[in-house]
């Protein structure tokens, strides 16, 4: 029986999708905001918010888990710089702002950024 899947596939295989999310998350952590398609931004939001929640815990287990899911520099910056800013916040660490469609193919574009 067909069941609806909640995640977008982006025309990629599983490993490629995971790599895409890791790359987008690392870029967002490094630059605090990135411009991407609206669909990718909407998929990235729950992924990065779970990472920030893990970073807030700051236990050995969560640190190791973040280092396994993100590049080392991004995981370190998330744990030391970004997560402490959201210590008193109960979720909703990112914002998605819509932009004009991309000129070349008309894809809906958006900026995803951490709240300050």
N, C-alpha and C positions, 0 to 999 in steps of 0.2 A: 504494500500500500504506500502511495506517495505521501510523504510528510514534508511540510514546508520547512525549509532550513532558514535560520535567522541571519546567517552571515552572508555577505556578498562574496562572490568567487573571483571577480575581477579578471576572468578569463585565464586564470593561473592555476597551476597545480599547488598542492598543499605546502610543500617546502618553499615555493616561490612566494606564496601568500604570507607565510610566516616571516620570510626574509623581508618582504615589503613592509610589514608592520613594524619589524625591528628597526629598519632603516628610517621609517617615518618617525617613530618614537625617539630614536637617537637624534634626529635632526631637530625635533621639537624641543628636546631637552637642551641641546646645544645652543639653539637660537631663540628659545622662548616663544617663537611663533613661526609658522611655515605657511606657505601658500600652496594649496593642492586642490584636487577636485573635491566637490562636495561629498561624493560617495566615499572617498578615501578618508576624508575628515570625519564623517559620521561613523566609520568603522574604527578609526583610530581613537576616538574619544573614550569608549569603555575600556579599551586596551591600556591606554596611558593612565586613566584614572585608577585602575586596579594596581598599576605599578606605583603610583604615588601613595596609595593607601598602604601598600607593602613597605614603602620607604619610610612612612611615618612610624611604623612599629619599631624599626631599628634593632631587631634581634638578629642573631647570627643566621638563623634559618632564612629570614626574609632577605638579608643581605646576600646570601649565597644564591638564593632563587633569582634575585634581580641580576646578579652577575652572570647567571646562566642564560638569562633571557635578553640581556642588553649588552652592548659593547662595554668594556671596562670603564672607560672614561665617562660614558653616559650614566652608567649605574652609580658611579661614585658621585657625580654631580647631582644626581637625583636624590641620593641619600643625604648628602651634606648641605646642599644649597636649596633645593626646591621643596622637598618634603617638610622641612621645619617651618617654612612659611605658611603651610596649610595645617599646622598642628591643631588649631582650634576650629577648623572648618570640617563640617560633617559630609563632605563630598562636593561635587560640582567644581572641579579644579580648572576646567577648561571652558573656553567660549569659542563658538564657531560663528564667524561673520561671513555673510554671503557677498560675493563680488559679481562683477559683470561676467557674462560668458566668455570663454576663451575664443579669440578671433579665429584661430586655425580650424577648429572642429566644432565650436559651439558648446563645448562641455561646460557644465555649471562649475564655477570655481568658488573657493572659500578660503578663508584664513582661519586656522585653528591656533589658539594661543592660550597660555596660562593666564589665569586671573592674577592681578597684582594686589 
